Amino acid sequence: MKLMTYTQGLAYIPAYNNPRAYSVNETNTLAFPTYKNLSFSVGTLDGYLNNPPASEPPTKRNSFQFTMGLTYAIKSKY
């Protein structure tokens, strides 16, 4: 039995019509098994948008979020 599972992801998304416009997203998740197939997870989402469009109020380039969740795993017999 695992005590915890750590998952990390990184994505770089370029804009094809403007080389200065791109975004970068990163996710981190830590899942703890609680009961049978249930797991409790905590994580973060961090996003960066380079060269955002002009708007009022001005668009912030960076966003950071904290997440919590409950997961149920379906196990296959095959």
Secondary structure, 3 states (H helix, E strand, C coil): CCCCEEEEEEEEEECCCCCCCEEEEEEEEEEEEEECCEEEEEEEEEEEEECCCCCCCCCCCEEEEEEEEEEECCCCCC
